[in-house]
């Protein structure tokens, strides 16, 4: 049973964390090109945003399987690298759900292609004022922050992967 859970854990990490990490790193570049008027980039930015949201949510399957594996053997409970991996994973998901996705929603709304479930004003408390007129979105600042948070997100997963292999 341990082997099956371990295989499912690794496969879920590859299938779900790989695409979300790539989408997070590519989104701000495509969104910036879309903002400059490239119609093809609008579609790719929308797709990357959808991948980030969908695969980000589905990637929560990875720690569930990991915790299942963690509690099947007492050796896992005593190994500090697994504790560190869990902590880094929680931080990475926090960055994704509370810093990256809300900023992507703001840019998507500014491009005029936000979906119904996107509420960019609530996400960052920007985008609308009390009289419901739109405020200007600072593309330079938001895309720089997306690059920074995306890099931190990717680095955390790289560290977790190394911890799992040693």
DRENPA-3360 file (N, C-alpha, C; in nm, 2 decimals, always signed):
BEGIN
1 = XXXXXXXX = +0.08/-0.12/+0.00/+0.00/+0.00/+0.00/+0.09/+0.13/+0.00 ~ +0.20/+0.12/+0.07/+0.29/+0.24/+0.08/+0.34/+0.27/-0.06 ~ +0.37/+0.17/-0.14/+0.42/+0.19/-0.27/+0.32/+0.26/-0.36 ~ +0.19/+0.21/-0.35/+0.09/+0.27/-0.43/+0.07/+0.42/-0.40 ~ +0.06/+0.45/-0.27/+0.04/+0.59/-0.23/+0.16/+0.67/-0.27 ~ +0.28/+0.62/-0.26/+0.40/+0.69/-0.30/+0.40/+0.72/-0.45 ~ +0.36/+0.62/-0.53/+0.35/+0.64/-0.68/+0.25/+0.74/-0.71 ~ +0.13/+0.74/-0.65/+0.03/+0.83/-0.67/+0.07/+0.97/-0.63;
9 = XXXXXXXX = +0.14/+0.98/-0.52/+0.19/+1.11/-0.47/+0.29/+1.17/-0.57 ~ +0.38/+1.10/-0.62/+0.48/+1.15/-0.72/+0.41/+1.18/-0.85 ~ +0.32/+1.10/-0.90/+0.25/+1.13/-1.02/+0.16/+1.25/-1.01 ~ +0.10/+1.27/-0.90/+0.01/+1.39/-0.88/+0.10/+1.51/-0.87 ~ +0.22/+1.50/-0.81/+0.31/+1.62/-0.81/+0.36/+1.65/-0.95 ~ +0.39/+1.55/-1.03/+0.43/+1.58/-1.17/+0.32/+1.64/-1.25 ~ +0.20/+1.57/-1.25/+0.09/+1.61/-1.33/+0.03/+1.75/-1.29 ~ +0.02/+1.78/-1.16/-0.04/+1.90/-1.12/+0.05/+2.02/-1.09;
17 = XXXXXXXX = +0.16/+1.99/-1.02/+0.26/+2.10/-0.98/+0.34/+2.14/-1.10 ~ +0.37/+2.05/-1.19/+0.45/+2.10/-1.31/+0.38/+2.20/-1.39 ~ +0.26/+2.18/-1.44/+0.19/+2.27/-1.52/+0.16/+2.41/-1.44 ~ +0.12/+2.40/-1.32/+0.09/+2.52/-1.24/+0.22/+2.61/-1.23 ~ +0.33/+2.54/-1.21/+0.46/+2.62/-1.19/+0.50/+2.68/-1.32 ~ +0.48/+2.62/-1.44/+0.51/+2.68/-1.57/+0.41/+2.79/-1.60 ~ +0.28/+2.77/-1.57/+0.18/+2.87/-1.60/+0.21/+2.99/-1.52 ~ +0.24/+2.98/-1.39/+0.27/+3.09/-1.30/+0.39/+3.17/-1.36;
25 = XXXXXXXX = +0.49/+3.10/-1.41/+0.61/+3.17/-1.46/+0.59/+3.24/-1.59 ~ +0.49/+3.19/-1.67/+0.47/+3.25/-1.80/+0.36/+3.35/-1.81 ~ +0.27/+3.35/-1.71/+0.15/+3.44/-1.72/+0.18/+3.58/-1.74 ~ +0.27/+3.64/-1.65/+0.29/+3.79/-1.66/+0.35/+3.83/-1.79 ~ +0.43/+3.75/-1.85/+0.49/+3.79/-1.98/+0.38/+3.79/-2.09 ~ +0.30/+3.69/-2.09/+0.19/+3.69/-2.19/+0.09/+3.80/-2.16 ~ +0.06/+3.82/-2.04/-0.04/+3.93/-2.00/+0.01/+4.06/-2.04 ~ +0.14/+4.09/-2.03/+0.20/+4.21/-2.07/+0.19/+4.23/-2.22;
33 = XXXXXXXX = +0.22/+4.13/-2.29/+0.21/+4.13/-2.44/+0.06/+4.16/-2.48 ~ -0.03/+4.09/-2.41/-0.17/+4.11/-2.44/-0.21/+4.26/-2.41 ~ -0.16/+4.31/-2.30/-0.19/+4.45/-2.27/-0.14/+4.55/-2.37 ~ -0.03/+4.51/-2.44/+0.03/+4.59/-2.55/-0.05/+4.57/-2.68 ~ -0.16/+4.49/-2.68/-0.24/+4.48/-2.80/-0.24/+4.35/-2.88 ~ -0.16/+4.26/-2.84/-0.15/+4.13/-2.92/-0.27/+4.04/-2.88 ~ -0.36/+4.02/-2.98/-0.48/+3.94/-2.96/-0.45/+3.79/-2.92 ~ -0.34/+3.74/-2.98/-0.31/+3.60/-2.95/-0.26/+3.58/-2.81;
41 = XXXXXXXX = -0.20/+3.68/-2.76/-0.15/+3.68/-2.62/-0.26/+3.69/-2.52 ~ -0.37/+3.75/-2.56/-0.49/+3.76/-2.47/-0.54/+3.61/-2.44 ~ -0.55/+3.53/-2.55/-0.59/+3.39/-2.53/-0.50/+3.31/-2.45 ~ -0.37/+3.33/-2.47/-0.27/+3.25/-2.40/-0.27/+3.30/-2.25 ~ -0.28/+3.43/-2.23/-0.29/+3.47/-2.09/-0.41/+3.42/-2.02 ~ -0.52/+3.41/-2.08/-0.64/+3.36/-2.02/-0.62/+3.21/-1.99 ~ -0.56/+3.14/-2.09/-0.54/+2.99/-2.07/-0.44/+2.97/-1.95 ~ -0.34/+3.05/-1.94/-0.24/+3.04/-1.83/-0.30/+3.07/-1.70;
49 = XXXXXXXX = -0.39/+3.17/-1.70/-0.46/+3.20/-1.57/-0.55/+3.08/-1.53 ~ -0.62/+3.03/-1.63/-0.71/+2.91/-1.60/-0.63/+2.79/-1.55 ~ -0.52/+2.77/-1.61/-0.43/+2.66/-1.57/-0.38/+2.68/-1.42 ~ -0.34/+2.81/-1.39/-0.30/+2.84/-1.26/-0.41/+2.81/-1.16 ~ -0.53/+2.86/-1.18/-0.64/+2.83/-1.09/-0.67/+2.69/-1.08 ~ -0.70/+2.62/-1.19/-0.74/+2.48/-1.19/-0.64/+2.39/-1.13 ~ -0.52/+2.39/-1.19/-0.42/+2.30/-1.15/-0.37/+2.33/-1.01 ~ -0.37/+2.46/-0.97/-0.34/+2.50/-0.83/-0.43/+2.43/-0.73;
57 = XXXXXXXX = -0.56/+2.44/-0.76/-0.66/+2.37/-0.68/-0.64/+2.22/-0.68 ~ -0.62/+2.16/-0.80/-0.60/+2.01/-0.80/-0.47/+1.97/-0.74 ~ -0.37/+2.06/-0.73/-0.24/+2.02/-0.68/-0.25/+2.00/-0.52 ~ -0.37/+2.03/-0.47/-0.39/+2.01/-0.32/-0.40/+1.85/-0.30 ~ -0.42/+1.78/-0.41/-0.42/+1.63/-0.40/-0.28/+1.58/-0.35 ~ -0.17/+1.65/-0.39/-0.04/+1.61/-0.36/-0.01/+1.60/-0.21 ~ -0.05/+1.70/-0.13/-0.02/+1.69/+0.01/-0.11/+1.59/+0.08 ~ -0.23/+1.57/+0.02/-0.32/+1.47/+0.08/-0.26/+1.33/+0.07;
65 = XXXXXXXX = -0.21/+1.30/-0.05/-0.15/+1.18/-0.07/-0.02/+1.17/+0.01 ~ +0.05/+1.28/+0.02/+0.17/+1.29/+0.10/+0.15/+1.26/+0.25 ~ +0.04/+1.32/+0.30/+0.00/+1.30/+0.44/-0.04/+1.15/+0.46 ~ -0.11/+1.09/+0.36/-0.14/+0.95/+0.37/-0.02/+0.87/+0.38 ~ +0.08/+0.90/+0.30/+0.21/+0.83/+0.30/+0.28/+0.86/+0.44 ~ +0.28/+0.98/+0.48/+0.35/+1.02/+0.60/+0.30/+0.94/+0.72 ~ +0.17/+0.92/+0.73/+0.12/+0.85/+0.85/+0.11/+0.70/+0.83 ~ +0.16/+0.64/+0.72/+0.16/+0.50/+0.70/+0.28/+0.43/+0.76;
73 = XXXXXXXX = +0.39/+0.51/+0.79/+0.51/+0.46/+0.84/+0.57/+0.55/+0.95 ~ +0.60/+0.50/+1.06/+0.65/+0.59/+1.17/+0.79/+0.64/+1.13 ~ +0.86/+0.59/+1.04/+0.99/+0.64/+1.00/+0.97/+0.78/+0.94 ~ +0.86/+0.80/+0.87/+0.84/+0.93/+0.81/+0.81/+1.04/+0.92 ~ +0.75/+1.00/+1.03/+0.72/+1.09/+1.13/+0.84/+1.14/+1.20 ~ +0.95/+1.06/+1.20/+1.07/+1.10/+1.27/+1.17/+1.18/+1.18 ~ +1.15/+1.19/+1.05/+1.24/+1.25/+0.96/+1.21/+1.39/+0.93 ~ +1.30/+1.48/+0.97/+1.28/+1.62/+0.97/+1.26/+1.68/+0.83;
81 = XXXXXXXX = +1.31/+1.61/+0.73/+1.30/+1.67/+0.59/+1.15/+1.66/+0.54 ~ +1.08/+1.57/+0.59/+0.94/+1.56/+0.56/+0.86/+1.67/+0.63 ~ +0.89/+1.70/+0.75/+0.83/+1.82/+0.82/+0.86/+1.95/+0.75 ~ +0.99/+1.96/+0.70/+1.03/+2.08/+0.63/+0.96/+2.09/+0.50 ~ +0.94/+1.98/+0.43/+0.87/+1.98/+0.30/+0.72/+2.02/+0.32 ~ +0.66/+1.97/+0.42/+0.52/+2.01/+0.45/+0.51/+2.16/+0.47 ~ +0.60/+2.21/+0.55/+0.60/+2.36/+0.58/+0.62/+2.44/+0.45 ~ +0.72/+2.40/+0.37/+0.75/+2.47/+0.25/+0.63/+2.46/+0.15;
89 = XXXXXXXX = +0.56/+2.35/+0.15/+0.45/+2.33/+0.06/+0.33/+2.42/+0.10 ~ +0.31/+2.43/+0.23/+0.20/+2.52/+0.28/+0.24/+2.67/+0.24 ~ +0.36/+2.71/+0.26/+0.40/+2.84/+0.22/+0.38/+2.86/+0.07 ~ +0.42/+2.76/-0.01/+0.41/+2.78/-0.16/+0.26/+2.79/-0.19 ~ +0.17/+2.71/-0.13/+0.03/+2.72/-0.17/-0.03/+2.86/-0.12 ~ +0.02/+2.90/-0.01/-0.02/+3.04/+0.04/+0.02/+3.14/-0.06 ~ +0.14/+3.14/-0.11/+0.18/+3.23/-0.21/+0.09/+3.22/-0.33 ~ +0.06/+3.10/-0.38/-0.02/+3.08/-0.50/-0.16/+3.14/-0.48;
97 = XXXXXXXX = -0.23/+3.10/-0.37/-0.37/+3.13/-0.35/-0.39/+3.28/-0.30 ~ -0.29/+3.33/-0.23/-0.32/+3.46/-0.17/-0.24/+3.58/-0.23 ~ -0.14/+3.54/-0.31/-0.06/+3.65/-0.37/-0.06/+3.64/-0.53 ~ -0.05/+3.52/-0.58/-0.04/+3.51/-0.73/-0.17/+3.52/-0.80 ~ -0.26/+3.43/-0.76/-0.39/+3.43/-0.83/-0.47/+3.56/-0.82 ~ -0.47/+3.63/-0.70/-0.54/+3.75/-0.69/-0.48/+3.86/-0.79 ~ -0.35/+3.86/-0.80/-0.29/+3.96/-0.89/-0.32/+3.92/-1.04 ~ -0.32/+3.79/-1.07/-0.36/+3.75/-1.20/-0.50/+3.80/-1.24;
105 = XXXXXXXX = -0.59/+3.79/-1.14/-0.73/+3.83/-1.16/-0.74/+3.97/-1.19 ~ -0.66/+4.06/-1.12/-0.66/+4.20/-1.15/-0.62/+4.23/-1.29 ~ -0.51/+4.16/-1.34/-0.47/+4.18/-1.48/-0.57/+4.13/-1.58 ~ -0.63/+4.02/-1.55/-0.73/+3.96/-1.64/-0.85/+4.06/-1.65 ~ -0.89/+4.11/-1.54/-1.00/+4.21/-1.54/-0.97/+4.33/-1.62 ~ -0.84/+4.38/-1.60/-0.80/+4.50/-1.68/-0.79/+4.47/-1.83 ~ -0.76/+4.35/-1.86/-0.76/+4.31/-2.01/-0.91/+4.29/-2.06 ~ -1.00/+4.29/-1.97/-1.14/+4.27/-2.00/-1.18/+4.13/-2.03;
113 = XXXXXXXX = -1.11/+4.03/-1.97/-1.14/+3.89/-2.00/-1.15/+3.81/-1.87 ~ -1.19/+3.88/-1.76/-1.21/+3.81/-1.63/-1.33/+3.72/-1.64 ~ -1.33/+3.61/-1.58/-1.44/+3.52/-1.58/-1.54/+3.56/-1.47 ~ -1.65/+3.50/-1.47/-1.76/+3.53/-1.37/-1.71/+3.51/-1.22 ~ -1.63/+3.40/-1.21/-1.58/+3.37/-1.07/-1.47/+3.45/-1.02 ~ -1.41/+3.54/-1.11/-1.30/+3.63/-1.08/-1.36/+3.76/-1.02 ~ -1.32/+3.79/-0.90/-1.35/+3.92/-0.84/-1.23/+3.99/-0.81 ~ -1.17/+4.06/-0.90/-1.04/+4.12/-0.88/-1.04/+4.24/-0.78;
121 = XXXXXXXX = -1.15/+4.31/-0.77/-1.16/+4.41/-0.67/-1.15/+4.36/-0.53 ~ -1.22/+4.25/-0.51/-1.21/+4.19/-0.37/-1.08/+4.12/-0.35 ~ -1.02/+4.07/-0.45/-0.89/+4.00/-0.44/-0.78/+4.09/-0.38 ~ -0.77/+4.21/-0.43/-0.66/+4.30/-0.39/-0.71/+4.43/-0.33 ~ -0.84/+4.44/-0.32/-0.90/+4.57/-0.28/-0.86/+4.68/-0.38 ~ -0.84/+4.65/-0.50/-0.81/+4.75/-0.61/-0.91/+4.72/-0.72 ~ -0.91/+4.82/-0.81/-0.99/+4.79/-0.93/-1.12/+4.87/-0.94 ~ -1.18/+4.89/-0.82/-1.30/+4.98/-0.82/-1.30/+5.06/-0.69;
129 = XXXXXXXX = -1.37/+5.17/-0.70/-1.38/+5.26/-0.59/-1.53/+5.26/-0.54 ~ -1.56/+5.34/-0.44/-1.69/+5.33/-0.39/-1.80/+5.37/-0.49 ~ -1.76/+5.46/-0.59/-1.86/+5.49/-0.69/-1.86/+5.40/-0.81 ~ -1.79/+5.29/-0.80/-1.78/+5.18/-0.90/-1.72/+5.22/-1.03 ~ -1.63/+5.33/-1.02/-1.55/+5.36/-1.14/-1.42/+5.29/-1.13 ~ -1.37/+5.24/-1.24/-1.24/+5.16/-1.24/-1.12/+5.26/-1.21 ~ -1.03/+5.21/-1.13/-0.91/+5.28/-1.11/-0.80/+5.22/-1.21 ~ -0.70/+5.29/-1.23/-0.59/+5.25/-1.32/-0.51/+5.13/-1.25;
137 = XXXXXXXX = -0.48/+5.03/-1.33/-0.40/+4.92/-1.28/-0.25/+4.95/-1.31 ~ -0.17/+4.94/-1.21/-0.03/+4.96/-1.23/+0.04/+4.83/-1.28 ~ +0.04/+4.82/-1.42/+0.09/+4.69/-1.48/+0.23/+4.66/-1.44 ~ +0.32/+4.77/-1.44/+0.46/+4.74/-1.41/+0.48/+4.68/-1.27 ~ +0.41/+4.74/-1.17/+0.42/+4.69/-1.04/+0.37/+4.55/-1.02 ~ +0.25/+4.53/-1.08/+0.18/+4.40/-1.06/+0.26/+4.29/-1.13 ~ +0.31/+4.31/-1.25/+0.38/+4.21/-1.32/+0.52/+4.18/-1.26 ~ +0.58/+4.28/-1.20/+0.71/+4.26/-1.13/+0.68/+4.17/-1.00;
145 = XXXXXXXX = +0.57/+4.20/-0.93/+0.54/+4.12/-0.81/+0.50/+3.98/-0.85 ~ +0.43/+3.97/-0.97/+0.40/+3.83/-1.01/+0.52/+3.75/-1.05 ~ +0.62/+3.82/-1.11/+0.75/+3.75/-1.14/+0.82/+3.71/-1.01 ~ +0.82/+3.80/-0.91/+0.89/+3.77/-0.79/+0.82/+3.66/-0.71 ~ +0.69/+3.66/-0.70/+0.61/+3.56/-0.63/+0.62/+3.43/-0.71 ~ +0.62/+3.43/-0.84/+0.63/+3.31/-0.92/+0.76/+3.25/-0.90 ~ +0.87/+3.33/-0.89/+1.00/+3.27/-0.87/+1.02/+3.21/-0.73 ~ +0.96/+3.27/-0.63/+0.96/+3.22/-0.50/+0.88/+3.09/-0.49;
153 = XXXXXXXX = +0.76/+3.09/-0.56/+0.68/+2.97/-0.57/+0.76/+2.85/-0.63 ~ +0.82/+2.88/-0.74/+0.90/+2.77/-0.81/+1.02/+2.73/-0.73 ~ +1.09/+2.82/-0.66/+1.20/+2.78/-0.58/+1.16/+2.69/-0.47 ~ +1.05/+2.72/-0.40/+1.00/+2.64/-0.29/+0.97/+2.50/-0.34 ~ +0.91/+2.48/-0.46/+0.88/+2.35/-0.51/+1.01/+2.28/-0.55 ~ +1.11/+2.35/-0.59/+1.24/+2.29/-0.63/+1.31/+2.24/-0.50 ~ +1.30/+2.32/-0.39/+1.36/+2.28/-0.26/+1.28/+2.15/-0.21 ~ +1.15/+2.15/-0.22/+1.07/+2.04/-0.17/+1.11/+1.91/-0.25;
161 = XXXXXX = +1.13/+1.93/-0.38/+1.17/+1.81/-0.47/+1.31/+1.76/-0.42 ~ +1.40/+1.85/-0.39/+1.53/+1.81/-0.35/+1.52/+1.73/-0.21 ~ +1.44/+1.79/-0.12/+1.42/+1.73/+0.01/+1.36/+1.59/+0.00 ~ +1.27/+1.57/-0.10/+1.21/+1.44/-0.12/+1.31/+1.33/-0.18 ~ +1.41/+1.38/-0.24/+1.51/+1.29/-0.31/+1.63/+1.25/-0.22 ~ +1.66/+1.34/-0.12/+1.78/+1.31/-0.04/+1.75/+1.21/+0.07;
% end
